[in-house]
Amino acid sequence: MNAYEILELYCELIAVRIQLIGKEKTCPVDLQESVASVVYAAPICSEITELTKARTQLQAKYGKEFVQAISQNSAEAGVNQKLMELLR
């Protein structure tokens, strides 16, 4: 439940800042942790189809390499450490 609460907050932040995401070519620094955490959690929480859709849209926006970098180097990519521990 704690992991889902963290993800809910990140999704809300992304939704509020969607206009900024649309205008920027790269992921804004202040959204890096939120975006990276959602991308990281989507395959783990595959029962939440909205996360999978969000990951797909973020990949379309920022590129396949961006998503792969998060998947391979999650800690360095800015994924929330507590979320990673909770999802293990």
N, CA, C and O atoms as CSV, one atom per row, in Angstrom:
chain,resi,resn,atom,element,x,y,z
A,1,MET,N,N,0.814,-1.200,0.000
A,1,MET,CA,C,0.000,0.000,0.000
A,1,MET,C,C,0.856,1.261,0.000
A,1,MET,O,O,0.506,2.250,-0.645
A,2,ASN,N,N,1.967,1.233,0.714
A,2,ASN,CA,C,2.838,2.416,0.752
A,2,ASN,C,C,3.386,2.738,-0.631
A,2,ASN,O,O,3.483,3.904,-1.013
A,3,ALA,N,N,3.743,1.704,-1.376
A,3,ALA,CA,C,4.261,1.922,-2.731
A,3,ALA,C,C,3.190,2.550,-3.611
A,3,ALA,O,O,3.480,3.457,-4.392
A,4,TYR,N,N,1.969,2.081,-3.492
A,4,TYR,CA,C,0.872,2.630,-4.289
A,4,TYR,C,C,0.595,4.089,-3.927
A,4,TYR,O,O,0.261,4.893,-4.797
A,5,GLU,N,N,0.732,4.424,-2.663
A,5,GLU,CA,C,0.532,5.815,-2.242
A,5,GLU,C,C,1.603,6.726,-2.844
A,5,GLU,O,O,1.308,7.834,-3.291
A,6,ILE,N,N,2.838,6.249,-2.850
A,6,ILE,CA,C,3.923,7.026,-3.449
A,6,ILE,C,C,3.656,7.221,-4.942
A,6,ILE,O,O,3.790,8.326,-5.469
A,7,LEU,N,N,3.278,6.142,-5.609
A,7,LEU,CA,C,2.990,6.228,-7.046
A,7,LEU,C,C,1.814,7.151,-7.330
A,7,LEU,O,O,1.819,7.879,-8.323
A,8,GLU,N,N,0.821,7.125,-6.476
A,8,GLU,CA,C,-0.326,8.014,-6.658
A,8,GLU,C,C,0.104,9.483,-6.590
A,8,GLU,O,O,-0.339,10.301,-7.396
A,9,LEU,N,N,0.954,9.807,-5.640
A,9,LEU,CA,C,1.446,11.183,-5.523
A,9,LEU,C,C,2.253,11.594,-6.750
A,9,LEU,O,O,2.115,12.711,-7.246
A,10,TYR,N,N,3.095,10.684,-7.235
A,10,TYR,CA,C,3.884,10.989,-8.429
A,10,TYR,C,C,2.986,11.181,-9.647
A,10,TYR,O,O,3.215,12.081,-10.455
A,11,CYS,N,N,1.975,10.346,-9.778
A,11,CYS,CA,C,1.058,10.476,-10.913
A,11,CYS,C,C,0.285,11.790,-10.851
A,11,CYS,O,O,0.066,12.439,-11.874
A,12,GLU,N,N,-0.122,12.173,-9.652
A,12,GLU,CA,C,-0.817,13.452,-9.493
A,12,GLU,C,C,0.093,14.613,-9.868
A,12,GLU,O,O,-0.342,15.555,-10.532
A,13,LEU,N,N,1.349,14.553,-9.447
A,13,LEU,CA,C,2.305,15.610,-9.792
A,13,LEU,C,C,2.505,15.691,-11.295
A,13,LEU,O,O,2.518,16.780,-11.868
A,14,ILE,N,N,2.658,14.549,-11.925
A,14,ILE,CA,C,2.829,14.529,-13.385
A,14,ILE,C,C,1.595,15.104,-14.063
A,14,ILE,O,O,1.721,15.873,-15.016
A,15,ALA,N,N,0.413,14.749,-13.595
A,15,ALA,CA,C,-0.829,15.252,-14.189
A,15,ALA,C,C,-0.934,16.770,-14.054
A,15,ALA,O,O,-1.360,17.453,-14.985
A,16,VAL,N,N,-0.546,17.287,-12.902
A,16,VAL,CA,C,-0.601,18.736,-12.682
A,16,VAL,C,C,0.399,19.461,-13.578
A,16,VAL,O,O,0.137,20.578,-14.023
A,17,ARG,N,N,1.539,18.835,-13.844
A,17,ARG,CA,C,2.607,19.476,-14.607
A,17,ARG,C,C,2.624,19.052,-16.070
A,17,ARG,O,O,3.623,19.265,-16.755
A,18,ILE,N,N,1.550,18.462,-16.559
A,18,ILE,CA,C,1.519,17.923,-17.925
A,18,ILE,C,C,1.775,18.999,-18.986
A,18,ILE,O,O,2.355,18.703,-20.030
A,19,GLN,N,N,1.359,20.217,-18.739
A,19,GLN,CA,C,1.612,21.300,-19.694
A,19,GLN,C,C,3.111,21.544,-19.851
A,19,GLN,O,O,3.601,21.747,-20.962
A,20,LEU,N,N,3.827,21.522,-18.740
A,20,LEU,CA,C,5.281,21.715,-18.783
A,20,LEU,C,C,5.948,20.549,-19.515
A,20,LEU,O,O,6.869,20.752,-20.306
A,21,ILE,N,N,5.486,19.347,-19.250
A,21,ILE,CA,C,6.033,18.171,-19.929
A,21,ILE,C,C,5.841,18.296,-21.434
A,21,ILE,O,O,6.739,17.962,-22.207
A,22,GLY,N,N,4.685,18.771,-21.844
A,22,GLY,CA,C,4.402,18.926,-23.268
A,22,GLY,C,C,5.287,19.955,-23.951
A,22,GLY,O,O,5.577,19.830,-25.141
A,23,LYS,N,N,5.717,20.963,-23.218
A,23,LYS,CA,C,6.514,22.039,-23.801
A,23,LYS,C,C,8.008,21.724,-23.846
A,23,LYS,O,O,8.713,22.211,-24.730
A,24,GLU,N,N,8.490,20.926,-22.917
A,24,GLU,CA,C,9.920,20.636,-22.808
A,24,GLU,C,C,10.299,19.412,-23.640
A,24,GLU,O,O,9.531,18.454,-23.725
A,25,LYS,N,N,11.471,19.446,-24.247
A,25,LYS,CA,C,11.944,18.289,-25.020
A,25,LYS,C,C,12.530,17.221,-24.110
A,25,LYS,O,O,12.421,16.029,-24.393
A,26,THR,N,N,13.146,17.645,-23.026
A,26,THR,CA,C,13.712,16.698,-22.071
A,26,THR,C,C,12.888,16.741,-20.789
A,26,THR,O,O,12.101,17.661,-20.564
A,27,CYS,N,N,13.084,15.744,-19.972
A,27,CYS,CA,C,12.342,15.670,-18.711
A,27,CYS,C,C,12.811,16.797,-17.782
A,27,CYS,O,O,14.007,16.919,-17.517
A,28,PRO,N,N,11.880,17.618,-17.289
A,28,PRO,CA,C,12.265,18.676,-16.362
A,28,PRO,C,C,12.922,18.090,-15.104
A,28,PRO,O,O,12.499,17.049,-14.602
A,29,VAL,N,N,13.931,18.753,-14.616
A,29,VAL,CA,C,14.696,18.261,-13.470
A,29,VAL,C,C,13.790,18.022,-12.268
A,29,VAL,O,O,13.949,17.026,-11.562
A,30,ASP,N,N,12.844,18.921,-12.028
A,30,ASP,CA,C,11.982,18.775,-10.856
A,30,ASP,C,C,10.955,17.651,-11.000
A,30,ASP,O,O,10.271,17.322,-10.031
A,31,LEU,N,N,10.837,17.064,-12.175
A,31,LEU,CA,C,9.939,15.932,-12.391
A,31,LEU,C,C,10.689,14.628,-12.622
A,31,LEU,O,O,10.068,13.582,-12.814
A,32,GLN,N,N,12.001,14.678,-12.606
A,32,GLN,CA,C,12.809,13.498,-12.913
A,32,GLN,C,C,12.476,12.323,-11.994
A,32,GLN,O,O,12.283,11.206,-12.473
A,33,GLU,N,N,12.406,12.556,-10.704
A,33,GLU,CA,C,12.124,11.468,-9.771
A,33,GLU,C,C,10.728,10.892,-9.997
A,33,GLU,O,O,10.542,9.676,-9.963
A,34,SER,N,N,9.765,11.751,-10.222
A,34,SER,CA,C,8.392,11.288,-10.454
A,34,SER,C,C,8.302,10.457,-11.718
A,34,SER,O,O,7.743,9.360,-11.711
A,35,VAL,N,N,8.848,10.976,-12.795
A,35,VAL,CA,C,8.792,10.279,-14.082
A,35,VAL,C,C,9.570,8.968,-14.009
A,35,VAL,O,O,9.076,7.929,-14.447
A,36,ALA,N,N,10.774,9.009,-13.462
A,36,ALA,CA,C,11.589,7.797,-13.370
A,36,ALA,C,C,10.918,6.738,-12.501
A,36,ALA,O,O,10.977,5.551,-12.819
A,37,SER,N,N,10.294,7.146,-11.427
A,37,SER,CA,C,9.635,6.193,-10.533
A,37,SER,C,C,8.428,5.540,-11.188
A,37,SER,O,O,8.205,4.341,-11.020
A,38,VAL,N,N,7.654,6.310,-11.927
A,38,VAL,CA,C,6.495,5.754,-12.637
A,38,VAL,C,C,6.962,4.788,-13.724
A,38,VAL,O,O,6.397,3.706,-13.878
A,39,VAL,N,N,7.977,5.171,-14.465
A,39,VAL,CA,C,8.513,4.304,-15.524
A,39,VAL,C,C,9.058,3.008,-14.915
A,39,VAL,O,O,8.835,1.926,-15.458
A,40,TYR,N,N,9.762,3.115,-13.803
A,40,TYR,CA,C,10.339,1.948,-13.136
A,40,TYR,C,C,9.244,1.012,-12.612
A,40,TYR,O,O,9.348,-0.205,-12.760
A,41,ALA,N,N,8.210,1.569,-12.008
A,41,ALA,CA,C,7.181,0.767,-11.340
A,41,ALA,C,C,6.190,0.122,-12.300
A,41,ALA,O,O,5.585,-0.894,-11.957
A,42,ALA,N,N,6.009,0.673,-13.472
A,42,ALA,CA,C,4.969,0.189,-14.385
A,42,ALA,C,C,5.055,-1.305,-14.678
A,42,ALA,O,O,4.033,-1.983,-14.570
A,43,PRO,N,N,6.212,-1.861,-15.041
A,43,PRO,CA,C,6.233,-3.307,-15.305
A,43,PRO,C,C,6.073,-4.161,-14.043
A,43,PRO,O,O,5.597,-5.294,-14.112
A,44,ILE,N,N,6.466,-3.623,-12.912
A,44,ILE,CA,C,6.344,-4.363,-11.652
A,44,ILE,C,C,4.890,-4.395,-11.199
A,44,ILE,O,O,4.411,-5.403,-10.681
A,45,CYS,N,N,4.200,-3.287,-11.399
A,45,CYS,CA,C,2.796,-3.165,-11.005
A,45,CYS,C,C,1.911,-3.279,-12.243
A,45,CYS,O,O,1.049,-2.432,-12.477
A,46,SER,N,N,2.121,-4.305,-13.013
A,46,SER,CA,C,1.433,-4.437,-14.299
A,46,SER,C,C,-0.078,-4.561,-14.169
A,46,SER,O,O,-0.799,-4.374,-15.150
A,47,GLU,N,N,-0.569,-4.875,-12.969
A,47,GLU,CA,C,-2.015,-4.938,-12.770
A,47,GLU,C,C,-2.666,-3.553,-12.810
A,47,GLU,O,O,-3.884,-3.438,-12.942
A,48,ILE,N,N,-1.854,-2.516,-12.696
A,48,ILE,CA,C,-2.357,-1.136,-12.804
A,48,ILE,C,C,-2.109,-0.693,-14.246
A,48,ILE,O,O,-1.035,-0.192,-14.578
A,49,THR,N,N,-3.104,-0.884,-15.082
A,49,THR,CA,C,-2.929,-0.624,-16.515
A,49,THR,C,C,-2.617,0.837,-16.810
A,49,THR,O,O,-1.975,1.142,-17.815
A,50,GLU,N,N,-3.064,1.737,-15.949
A,50,GLU,CA,C,-2.793,3.163,-16.160
A,50,GLU,C,C,-1.301,3.457,-16.086
A,50,GLU,O,O,-0.807,4.326,-16.806
A,51,LEU,N,N,-0.581,2.749,-15.230
A,51,LEU,CA,C,0.874,2.950,-15.149
A,51,LEU,C,C,1.558,2.498,-16.427
A,51,LEU,O,O,2.494,3.140,-16.904
A,52,THR,N,N,1.084,1.392,-16.976
A,52,THR,CA,C,1.646,0.904,-18.234
A,52,THR,C,C,1.398,1.900,-19.352
A,52,THR,O,O,2.276,2.149,-20.178
A,53,LYS,N,N,0.200,2.469,-19.377
A,53,LYS,CA,C,-0.114,3.482,-20.392
A,53,LYS,C,C,0.741,4.730,-20.198
A,53,LYS,O,O,1.220,5.321,-21.166
A,54,ALA,N,N,0.927,5.124,-18.947
A,54,ALA,CA,C,1.754,6.303,-18.660
A,54,ALA,C,C,3.194,6.047,-19.103
A,54,ALA,O,O,3.831,6.922,-19.691
A,55,ARG,N,N,3.701,4.860,-18.823
A,55,ARG,CA,C,5.066,4.514,-19.247
A,55,ARG,C,C,5.194,4.584,-20.761
A,55,ARG,O,O,6.182,5.102,-21.281
A,56,THR,N,N,4.200,4.065,-21.466
A,56,THR,CA,C,4.210,4.085,-22.927
A,56,THR,C,C,4.227,5.524,-23.448
A,56,THR,O,O,4.958,5.846,-24.384
A,57,GLN,N,N,3.421,6.375,-22.835
A,57,GLN,CA,C,3.367,7.780,-23.261
A,57,GLN,C,C,4.667,8.507,-22.932
A,57,GLN,O,O,5.141,9.320,-23.725
A,58,LEU,N,N,5.242,8.222,-21.775
A,58,LEU,CA,C,6.513,8.850,-21.418
A,58,LEU,C,C,7.633,8.367,-22.331
A,58,LEU,O,O,8.535,9.132,-22.673
A,59,GLN,N,N,7.575,7.104,-22.723
A,59,GLN,CA,C,8.569,6.591,-23.667
A,59,GLN,C,C,8.413,7.267,-25.017
A,59,GLN,O,O,9.409,7.591,-25.664
A,60,ALA,N,N,7.184,7.484,-25.450
A,60,ALA,CA,C,6.949,8.174,-26.722
A,60,ALA,C,C,7.481,9.606,-26.656
A,60,ALA,O,O,7.989,10.130,-27.648
A,61,LYS,N,N,7.363,10.230,-25.499
A,61,LYS,CA,C,7.812,11.613,-25.333
A,61,LYS,C,C,9.336,11.714,-25.245
A,61,LYS,O,O,9.950,12.540,-25.920
A,62,TYR,N,N,9.943,10.864,-24.405
A,62,TYR,CA,C,11.367,11.006,-24.104
A,62,TYR,C,C,12.267,9.989,-24.790
A,62,TYR,O,O,13.489,10.136,-24.759
A,63,GLY,N,N,11.698,8.973,-25.401
A,63,GLY,CA,C,12.485,8.011,-26.153
A,63,GLY,C,C,12.728,6.701,-25.424
A,63,GLY,O,O,12.692,6.617,-24.196
A,64,LYS,N,N,12.973,5.698,-26.226
A,64,LYS,CA,C,13.204,4.348,-25.712
A,64,LYS,C,C,14.470,4.293,-24.858
A,64,LYS,O,O,14.513,3.574,-23.860
A,65,GLU,N,N,15.489,5.038,-25.240
A,65,GLU,CA,C,16.743,5.058,-24.499
A,65,GLU,C,C,16.539,5.600,-23.085
A,65,GLU,O,O,17.157,5.115,-22.137
A,66,PHE,N,N,15.676,6.599,-22.944
A,66,PHE,CA,C,15.365,7.182,-21.651
A,66,PHE,C,C,14.779,6.113,-20.728
A,66,PHE,O,O,15.195,5.985,-19.576
A,67,VAL,N,N,13.819,5.351,-21.234
A,67,VAL,CA,C,13.160,4.309,-20.448
A,67,VAL,C,C,14.139,3.177,-20.138
A,67,VAL,O,O,14.138,2.649,-19.026
A,68,GLN,N,N,14.961,2.804,-21.094
A,68,GLN,CA,C,15.942,1.746,-20.860
A,68,GLN,C,C,16.955,2.159,-19.801
A,68,GLN,O,O,17.355,1.340,-18.974
A,69,ALA,N,N,17.369,3.409,-19.819
A,69,ALA,CA,C,18.323,3.898,-18.828
A,69,ALA,C,C,17.740,3.802,-17.421
A,69,ALA,O,O,18.447,3.466,-16.471
A,70,ILE,N,N,16.459,4.096,-17.294
A,70,ILE,CA,C,15.792,3.991,-15.993
A,70,ILE,C,C,15.718,2.528,-15.566
A,70,ILE,O,O,15.974,2.204,-14.407
A,71,SER,N,N,15.374,1.663,-16.480
A,71,SER,CA,C,15.251,0.242,-16.155
A,71,SER,C,C,16.592,-0.373,-15.758
A,71,SER,O,O,16.647,-1.216,-14.863
A,72,GLN,N,N,17.654,0.038,-16.409
A,72,GLN,CA,C,18.970,-0.544,-16.156
A,72,GLN,C,C,19.691,0.094,-14.976
A,72,GLN,O,O,20.380,-0.597,-14.226
A,73,ASN,N,N,19.541,1.388,-14.806
A,73,ASN,CA,C,20.258,2.126,-13.759
A,73,ASN,C,C,19.266,2.896,-12.906
A,73,ASN,O,O,19.357,4.119,-12.795
A,74,SER,N,N,18.331,2.199,-12.312
A,74,SER,CA,C,17.225,2.854,-11.633
A,74,SER,C,C,17.663,3.829,-10.543
A,74,SER,O,O,17.109,4.923,-10.443
A,75,ALA,N,N,18.634,3.456,-9.736
A,75,ALA,CA,C,19.074,4.354,-8.669
A,75,ALA,C,C,19.716,5.618,-9.232
A,75,ALA,O,O,19.454,6.721,-8.753
A,76,GLU,N,N,20.552,5.455,-10.241
A,76,GLU,CA,C,21.212,6.602,-10.850
A,76,GLU,C,C,20.255,7.446,-11.682
A,76,GLU,O,O,20.493,8.635,-11.895
A,77,ALA,N,N,19.181,6.838,-12.149
A,77,ALA,CA,C,18.216,7.548,-12.994
A,77,ALA,C,C,17.233,8.375,-12.182
A,77,ALA,O,O,16.429,9.113,-12.751
A,78,GLY,N,N,17.286,8.263,-10.867
A,78,GLY,CA,C,16.438,9.104,-10.035
A,78,GLY,C,C,15.211,8.435,-9.459
A,78,GLY,O,O,14.346,9.116,-8.908
A,79,VAL,N,N,15.108,7.117,-9.571
A,79,VAL,CA,C,13.956,6.425,-8.999
A,79,VAL,C,C,14.026,6.541,-7.474
A,79,VAL,O,O,15.091,6.400,-6.874
A,80,ASN,N,N,12.891,6.796,-6.876
A,80,ASN,CA,C,12.792,6.914,-5.421
A,80,ASN,C,C,13.268,5.616,-4.768
A,80,ASN,O,O,12.754,4.537,-5.062
A,81,GLN,N,N,14.251,5.734,-3.883
A,81,GLN,CA,C,14.857,4.568,-3.236
A,81,GLN,C,C,13.847,3.791,-2.384
A,81,GLN,O,O,13.827,2.560,-2.402
A,82,LYS,N,N,13.023,4.511,-1.650
A,82,LYS,CA,C,12.024,3.848,-0.798
A,82,LYS,C,C,11.046,3.049,-1.664
A,82,LYS,O,O,10.675,1.929,-1.314
A,83,LEU,N,N,10.636,3.621,-2.784
A,83,LEU,CA,C,9.728,2.925,-3.692
A,83,LEU,C,C,10.381,1.652,-4.212
A,83,LEU,O,O,9.734,0.607,-4.275
A,84,MET,N,N,11.640,1.725,-4.579
A,84,MET,CA,C,12.349,0.540,-5.070
A,84,MET,C,C,12.365,-0.549,-4.005
A,84,MET,O,O,12.141,-1.719,-4.313
A,85,GLU,N,N,12.628,-0.174,-2.751
A,85,GLU,CA,C,12.647,-1.146,-1.669
A,85,GLU,C,C,11.268,-1.761,-1.465
A,85,GLU,O,O,11.153,-2.970,-1.262
A,86,LEU,N,N,10.231,-0.948,-1.516
A,86,LEU,CA,C,8.873,-1.441,-1.296
A,86,LEU,C,C,8.419,-2.385,-2.405
A,86,LEU,O,O,7.646,-3.310,-2.156
A,87,LEU,N,N,8.890,-2.157,-3.616
A,87,LEU,CA,C,8.468,-2.978,-4.741
A,87,LEU,C,C,9.277,-4.272,-4.871
A,87,LEU,O,O,8.909,-5.150,-5.651
A,88,ARG,N,N,10.342,-4.397,-4.139
A,88,ARG,CA,C,11.158,-5.631,-4.207
A,88,ARG,C,C,10.461,-6.753,-3.562
A,88,ARG,O,O,10.988,-7.865,-3.520
